[in-house]
Amino acid sequence: MLRGSWRQLWLFLLLLLLLLLLPGAPEPRGTSRPWEGTDEPGSAWAWPGFQRLQEQLRAAGALSKRYWTLFSCQVWPDDCDEDEEAAARPLGWRLPLLGQRYLDLLTTWYCSFQDCCPGGDCRISNNFTGLEWDLNVRLHGQHLVRQLVLRTVRGYLETPQPDKALALSFHGWSGTGKNFVARMLVENLYRDGLMSDCVRMFIATFHFPHRKYVDLYKEQLMGQIRETQQLCHQTLFIFDEAEKLHPGLLEVLEPHLERRAPEGHRAEFTWTIFLFLSNLRGDIINEVVLKLLKAGWSREEITMEHLEPHLQAEIVETTDNGFGHSRLVKENLIDSFIPFLPLEYRHVRLCARDAFLSQELLYTEEALDEIAQMMVYVPKEEQLFSSQGCKSISQRINYFLL
């Protein structure tokens, strides 16, 4: 969509006026002030009110450019390149609440009478640079996950003619980052995150709670997958608590995960990703990691060759779930079993730091230590791994706010 200069001008001015109302706008670093060094008492530059006005205008000008980039990327996503997205990335990972509210209001108002992209394929972003940044900066203690997820997902989505869906199975203890990484994928692949029309998330015990209704669930699941694929050429389906899924529901996914022969010269191809999140056999991952650490290996020296064979074999041999006995596992339809390692004290401290930053709160090193020490560590002798990973860290910060 072409953007006329007149449209940019009046929207920019409107956005600037809104931003002038933002309280406490920070002044850009390195901004020179023309009134500094003036020693004439009667100079207009020396008037305090005028100085404050100049400061506010300069700060608002810098912010307005940044918000204009964000606004234009929301309204005209097809015209937003990677450089603009990088410039639009807010410090601290998110916009101030009031600024985001103004931005959303302005976007909604403009799109109420203009042709904006409402959803579907035009809202797919595939921001691999942002995904790499998130995995490297926000995810702690999971070097295997960082390597595998980015390489596998990017490789699949850049395949011109995929012959099957991509299936990734995340395994590990609660709090090690499985849901966290799933959200990173959603937020970087789709502009609307979990609200995207191209994304569906299912929680086994919530969406499919009763075994006697399995046939109804199968029909509903097939319909939702078909409907989403018709709307978007790139779709993402997340199944949380995958070990609790009924085998009949997993059968619905088999046709998508089996390799299919090319169908002549098809005009369109679909890219579909299935994510399975599970605590299943997280204990095996922990046992292998503990054994390697005791043998003198460093955590970063642990490779997939150490873990994946043990993990897949144990999943198949588990008798109390349908996931391990499904054709998805037995016939190798899952592309990769990705292990999430147990988190140590140093990782919990980093999670606590991030939780403070996400709430825009000040913290001290003593506070991080105190929060990390609240967690329970296992095994009993070594006290090495946090039994809950980084789960409940955000709630523990509330103790420091009372």
MIMI-567032 format. One line per field, with one value per residue (C-alpha): x, y, z; residue in three letters. Coordinates in nm, 2 decimals. Example, Ala and Ser with C-alpha at 12.3 -4.5 7.8 and 13.67 -1.06 7.14 Angstrom:
% residues 2
u <- (1.23,1.37)
v <- (-0.45,-0.11)
w <- (0.78,0.71)
type <- (ALA,SER)
//
This chain:
% residues 402
u <- (0.00,0.14,0.16,0.12,0.32,0.01,-0.11,0.23,0.23,-0.11,-0.08,0.27,0.14,-0.15,0.09,0.32,0.03,-0.06,0.30,0.33,0.07,0.29,0.43,0.79,0.92,1.29,1.54,1.75,2.11,2.35,2.09,2.25,2.07,2.11,2.04,2.33,2.61,2.40,2.49,2.25,1.97,1.73,1.78,1.47,1.67,1.72,1.35,1.29,0.95,1.09,1.37,1.13,0.92,1.23,1.32,0.97,0.96,1.30,1.21,0.87,1.03,1.26,0.98,0.74,0.98,1.00,0.63,0.57,0.77,0.57,0.24,0.33,0.44,0.11,-0.11,0.10,0.29,0.38,0.58,0.77,1.12,1.36,1.54,1.22,1.13,1.47,1.43,1.08,1.19,1.12,1.38,1.31,1.12,0.79,0.64,0.54,0.18,0.04,0.24,0.12,-0.24,-0.20,-0.05,-0.34,-0.60,-0.45,-0.42,-0.78,-0.91,-0.72,-0.82,-1.19,-1.21,-0.91,-0.82,-0.58,-0.46,-0.70,-0.54,-0.44,-0.14,-0.07,0.00,0.28,0.62,0.87,1.11,1.40,1.63,1.40,1.36,1.74,1.76,1.49,1.65,1.99,1.89,1.57,1.61,1.86,2.04,1.91,2.19,2.05,1.71,1.87,2.06,1.78,1.47,1.60,1.78,1.49,1.21,1.39,1.50,1.14,0.98,1.23,1.17,1.00,0.78,0.74,0.62,0.50,0.43,0.71,0.66,0.87,0.83,0.95,1.04,1.16,1.06,0.81,0.95,1.24,1.11,0.89,0.59,0.83,0.99,0.66,0.55,0.87,0.80,0.44,0.54,0.82,0.64,0.31,0.25,-0.05,0.11,-0.14,-0.42,-0.32,-0.58,-0.30,-0.22,-0.42,-0.32,-0.47,-0.43,-0.51,-0.69,-0.88,-0.99,-1.02,-1.10,-1.34,-1.24,-1.60,-1.62,-1.31,-1.50,-1.65,-1.31,-1.16,-1.42,-1.37,-0.99,-1.00,-1.23,-1.01,-0.70,-0.87,-1.02,-0.69,-0.50,-0.76,-0.72,-0.34,-0.07,0.15,0.00,0.11,-0.06,0.05,-0.05,0.03,0.03,0.08,0.13,-0.24,-0.38,-0.59,-0.44,-0.74,-0.67,-0.31,-0.43,-0.59,-0.25,-0.09,-0.19,-0.02,0.31,0.35,0.55,0.34,0.44,0.43,0.09,0.19,0.23,0.05,0.00,0.01,0.20,0.12,0.36,0.23,0.42,0.30,0.45,0.40,0.49,0.53,0.68,0.71,1.05,1.19,1.34,1.55,1.69,1.78,1.95,2.16,2.26,2.35,2.56,2.75,2.82,2.95,3.18,3.34,3.15,3.05,2.68,2.76,2.94,2.63,2.50,2.18,2.37,2.39,2.02,1.79,1.84,1.77,1.47,1.30,1.35,1.21,0.90,0.82,0.86,0.63,0.31,0.09,0.03,-0.09,0.17,0.46,0.25,0.11,0.22,0.37,0.64,0.67,0.69,0.93,0.68,0.81,1.10,1.29,1.26,1.41,1.53,1.50,1.78,1.71,1.79,2.06,2.08,2.26,1.97,1.71,1.89,1.87,1.50,1.45,1.64,1.43,1.11,1.21,1.29,0.97,0.78,1.01,1.12,1.46,1.65,1.96,2.19,2.08,1.72,1.81,1.99,1.70,1.45,1.68,1.72,1.35,1.34,1.38,1.69,1.74,1.88,1.89,2.27,2.38,2.12,2.19,1.87,1.57,1.27,1.04,1.28,1.19,0.82,0.66,0.95,0.72,0.49,0.79,0.88,0.56,0.72,0.95,0.67,0.48)
v <- (0.00,0.34,0.60,0.96,1.23,1.42,1.12,1.08,1.45,1.48,1.15,1.25,1.58,1.41,1.15,1.43,1.61,1.29,1.23,1.58,1.47,1.19,1.26,1.22,1.18,1.11,1.34,1.18,1.14,1.38,1.64,1.98,2.27,2.61,2.80,2.63,2.87,3.18,3.44,3.71,3.74,3.89,3.63,3.44,3.12,3.19,3.19,2.86,2.80,2.83,2.60,2.33,2.37,2.32,2.01,1.87,1.94,1.78,1.47,1.45,1.48,1.19,0.98,1.07,0.93,0.61,0.59,0.68,0.37,0.15,0.30,0.26,-0.10,-0.18,-0.01,-0.09,-0.41,-0.49,-0.16,-0.22,-0.35,-0.51,-0.18,-0.01,-0.30,-0.28,0.09,0.03,-0.22,-0.05,-0.04,-0.27,-0.50,-0.31,0.04,0.23,0.15,0.49,0.52,0.19,0.29,0.60,0.40,0.14,0.41,0.60,0.27,0.17,0.52,0.53,0.18,0.26,0.44,0.33,-0.01,-0.16,-0.52,-0.69,-1.03,-1.34,-1.37,-1.00,-1.01,-1.27,-1.11,-1.40,-1.17,-1.42,-1.14,-1.07,-1.44,-1.48,-1.18,-1.31,-1.66,-1.52,-1.25,-1.35,-1.73,-1.85,-2.18,-2.34,-2.34,-2.64,-2.48,-2.16,-2.36,-2.59,-2.38,-2.09,-2.32,-2.57,-2.31,-2.08,-2.36,-2.50,-2.16,-2.08,-2.41,-2.32,-2.63,-2.81,-3.17,-3.20,-3.00,-2.94,-3.11,-3.01,-3.16,-2.96,-3.17,-3.07,-2.99,-2.72,-2.37,-2.44,-2.23,-2.44,-2.21,-1.91,-2.02,-2.10,-1.74,-1.61,-1.80,-1.67,-1.31,-1.31,-1.50,-1.32,-0.95,-1.02,-1.29,-1.53,-1.31,-1.40,-1.57,-1.80,-1.94,-2.19,-2.30,-2.60,-2.71,-3.08,-3.07,-2.75,-2.80,-3.18,-3.27,-3.57,-3.89,-3.98,-3.68,-3.78,-3.82,-3.47,-3.33,-3.49,-3.34,-3.00,-3.02,-3.12,-2.83,-2.58,-2.69,-2.69,-2.35,-2.19,-2.33,-2.20,-1.85,-1.85,-2.01,-2.03,-2.17,-2.26,-2.50,-2.54,-2.84,-2.78,-3.08,-3.30,-3.61,-3.59,-3.58,-3.88,-4.10,-4.04,-3.67,-3.73,-3.94,-3.62,-3.48,-3.77,-3.68,-3.34,-3.50,-3.77,-3.68,-3.64,-3.66,-3.33,-3.26,-3.14,-2.77,-2.65,-2.27,-2.25,-2.43,-2.43,-2.41,-2.57,-2.60,-2.82,-2.76,-3.02,-2.90,-3.17,-3.24,-3.60,-3.76,-3.44,-3.65,-3.84,-3.51,-3.41,-3.75,-3.73,-3.37,-3.45,-3.75,-3.54,-3.26,-3.50,-3.65,-3.31,-3.19,-2.82,-2.74,-2.58,-2.90,-3.10,-3.18,-3.33,-3.66,-3.69,-3.64,-3.71,-4.09,-4.13,-3.90,-4.06,-4.41,-4.33,-4.16,-4.47,-4.69,-4.48,-4.67,-4.41,-4.17,-4.19,-3.96,-4.21,-4.48,-4.27,-4.32,-3.97,-4.10,-4.46,-4.38,-4.09,-3.82,-3.58,-3.39,-3.31,-3.38,-3.07,-3.11,-2.82,-2.85,-2.81,-2.45,-2.37,-2.09,-1.85,-1.89,-1.82,-1.50,-1.39,-1.47,-1.26,-0.97,-1.00,-1.00,-0.68,-0.52,-0.63,-0.45,-0.14,-0.19,-0.12,-0.41,-0.49,-0.78,-0.87,-0.88,-1.12,-1.35,-1.34,-1.44,-1.72,-1.85,-1.88,-2.17,-2.53,-2.70,-3.07,-3.34,-3.32,-3.37,-3.15,-2.88,-2.80,-2.77,-2.55,-2.78,-2.53,-2.37,-2.00,-2.06,-1.83,-1.58,-1.29,-1.36,-1.37,-1.02,-0.90,-0.96,-0.67,-0.43,-0.46)
w <- (0.00,-0.10,0.17,0.05,0.20,0.30,0.50,0.68,0.76,0.93,1.11,1.23,1.36,1.54,1.69,1.80,1.98,2.16,2.26,2.40,2.66,2.78,3.13,3.21,2.86,2.88,2.71,2.44,2.54,2.38,2.31,2.30,2.47,2.30,2.62,2.81,2.87,2.82,3.08,2.97,3.24,2.99,2.72,2.62,2.64,3.01,3.09,3.29,3.14,2.79,2.87,3.00,2.68,2.46,2.66,2.62,2.25,2.18,2.38,2.22,1.87,1.94,2.08,1.80,1.54,1.73,1.78,1.41,1.31,1.55,1.42,1.05,1.11,1.27,1.00,0.69,0.78,0.42,0.40,0.72,0.66,0.92,0.98,1.08,1.31,1.47,1.53,1.67,1.93,2.26,2.54,2.82,2.58,2.59,2.56,2.86,2.93,2.86,2.53,2.41,2.50,2.28,2.00,2.01,2.02,1.73,1.52,1.60,1.51,1.18,1.08,1.15,0.82,0.63,0.48,0.73,0.76,1.01,1.04,0.86,0.63,0.61,0.98,0.95,1.04,1.07,1.26,1.30,1.42,1.70,1.78,1.79,2.03,2.26,2.28,2.35,2.59,2.76,2.79,3.05,3.09,2.77,2.51,2.33,2.29,2.15,1.89,1.78,1.78,1.57,1.32,1.29,1.27,1.03,0.81,0.78,0.71,0.45,0.27,-0.06,-0.09,0.25,0.21,0.57,0.89,1.14,1.48,1.78,2.12,2.42,2.73,3.08,3.43,3.50,3.50,3.26,2.98,2.75,2.75,2.75,2.42,2.27,2.33,2.18,1.86,1.85,1.92,1.66,1.38,1.41,1.47,1.69,1.90,2.06,1.93,1.57,1.35,1.24,1.59,1.80,2.15,2.32,2.69,2.72,3.05,2.96,2.60,2.60,2.96,2.92,2.75,2.67,2.43,2.23,1.90,1.94,2.03,1.72,1.49,1.65,1.63,1.26,1.19,1.37,1.19,0.85,0.91,1.03,0.73,0.49,0.64,0.67,0.46,0.77,1.09,1.44,1.68,2.04,2.26,2.62,2.86,2.55,2.76,2.87,2.51,2.42,2.15,1.93,1.92,1.82,1.53,1.38,1.34,1.16,0.80,0.85,0.97,0.71,0.41,0.10,-0.27,-0.46,-0.61,-0.96,-0.98,-0.68,-0.67,-0.29,-0.02,0.35,0.64,0.96,1.29,1.58,1.92,2.19,2.55,2.81,3.15,3.04,3.13,3.26,3.54,3.28,3.14,3.50,3.57,3.26,3.32,3.69,3.58,3.32,3.57,3.83,3.56,3.51,3.21,3.20,3.13,2.80,2.68,2.70,2.35,2.19,2.15,2.53,2.57,2.28,2.25,2.62,2.61,2.31,2.44,2.78,2.62,2.42,2.72,2.94,2.99,3.16,2.87,2.51,2.37,2.39,2.24,1.95,1.59,1.61,1.83,1.73,1.36,1.40,1.29,1.55,1.39,1.71,2.09,2.25,2.61,2.85,3.11,3.48,3.60,3.86,4.12,3.87,3.62,3.89,3.97,3.61,3.59,3.90,3.74,3.43,3.64,3.81,3.47,3.31,3.59,3.56,3.92,4.07,4.22,4.42,4.40,4.76,4.64,4.36,4.60,4.85,4.58,4.44,4.80,4.84,4.58,4.67,4.52,4.44,4.47,4.85,4.87,4.58,4.60,4.24,4.04,4.12,4.16,4.00,3.76,3.73,3.80,4.06,4.04,3.95,4.25,4.49,4.38,4.55,4.89,4.81,4.71,5.05)
type <- (MET,LEU,ARG,GLY,SER,TRP,ARG,GLN,LEU,TRP,LEU,PHE,LEU,LEU,LEU,LEU,LEU,LEU,LEU,LEU,LEU,LEU,PRO,GLY,ALA,PRO,GLU,PRO,ARG,GLY,THR,SER,ARG,PRO,TRP,GLU,GLY,THR,ASP,GLU,PRO,GLY,SER,ALA,TRP,ALA,TRP,PRO,GLY,PHE,GLN,ARG,LEU,GLN,GLU,GLN,LEU,ARG,ALA,ALA,GLY,ALA,LEU,SER,LYS,ARG,TYR,TRP,THR,LEU,PHE,SER,CYS,GLN,VAL,TRP,PRO,ASP,ASP,CYS,ASP,GLU,ASP,GLU,GLU,ALA,ALA,ALA,ARG,PRO,LEU,GLY,TRP,ARG,LEU,PRO,LEU,LEU,GLY,GLN,ARG,TYR,LEU,ASP,LEU,LEU,THR,THR,TRP,TYR,CYS,SER,PHE,GLN,ASP,CYS,CYS,PRO,GLY,GLY,ASP,CYS,ARG,ILE,SER,ASN,ASN,PHE,THR,GLY,LEU,GLU,TRP,ASP,LEU,ASN,VAL,ARG,LEU,HIS,GLY,GLN,HIS,LEU,VAL,ARG,GLN,LEU,VAL,LEU,ARG,THR,VAL,ARG,GLY,TYR,LEU,GLU,THR,PRO,GLN,PRO,ASP,LYS,ALA,LEU,ALA,LEU,SER,PHE,HIS,GLY,TRP,SER,GLY,THR,GLY,LYS,ASN,PHE,VAL,ALA,ARG,MET,LEU,VAL,GLU,ASN,LEU,TYR,ARG,ASP,GLY,LEU,MET,SER,ASP,CYS,VAL,ARG,MET,PHE,ILE,ALA,THR,PHE,HIS,PHE,PRO,HIS,ARG,LYS,TYR,VAL,ASP,LEU,TYR,LYS,GLU,GLN,LEU,MET,GLY,GLN,ILE,ARG,GLU,THR,GLN,GLN,LEU,CYS,HIS,GLN,THR,LEU,PHE,ILE,PHE,ASP,GLU,ALA,GLU,LYS,LEU,HIS,PRO,GLY,LEU,LEU,GLU,VAL,LEU,GLU,PRO,HIS,LEU,GLU,ARG,ARG,ALA,PRO,GLU,GLY,HIS,ARG,ALA,GLU,PHE,THR,TRP,THR,ILE,PHE,LEU,PHE,LEU,SER,ASN,LEU,ARG,GLY,ASP,ILE,ILE,ASN,GLU,VAL,VAL,LEU,LYS,LEU,LEU,LYS,ALA,GLY,TRP,SER,ARG,GLU,GLU,ILE,THR,MET,GLU,HIS,LEU,GLU,PRO,HIS,LEU,GLN,ALA,GLU,ILE,VAL,GLU,THR,THR,ASP,ASN,GLY,PHE,GLY,HIS,SER,ARG,LEU,VAL,LYS,GLU,ASN,LEU,ILE,ASP,SER,PHE,ILE,PRO,PHE,LEU,PRO,LEU,GLU,TYR,ARG,HIS,VAL,ARG,LEU,CYS,ALA,ARG,ASP,ALA,PHE,LEU,SER,GLN,GLU,LEU,LEU,TYR,THR,GLU,GLU,ALA,LEU,ASP,GLU,ILE,ALA,GLN,MET,MET,VAL,TYR,VAL,PRO,LYS,GLU,GLU,GLN,LEU,PHE,SER,SER,GLN,GLY,CYS,LYS,SER,ILE,SER,GLN,ARG,ILE,ASN,TYR,PHE,LEU,LEU)
//
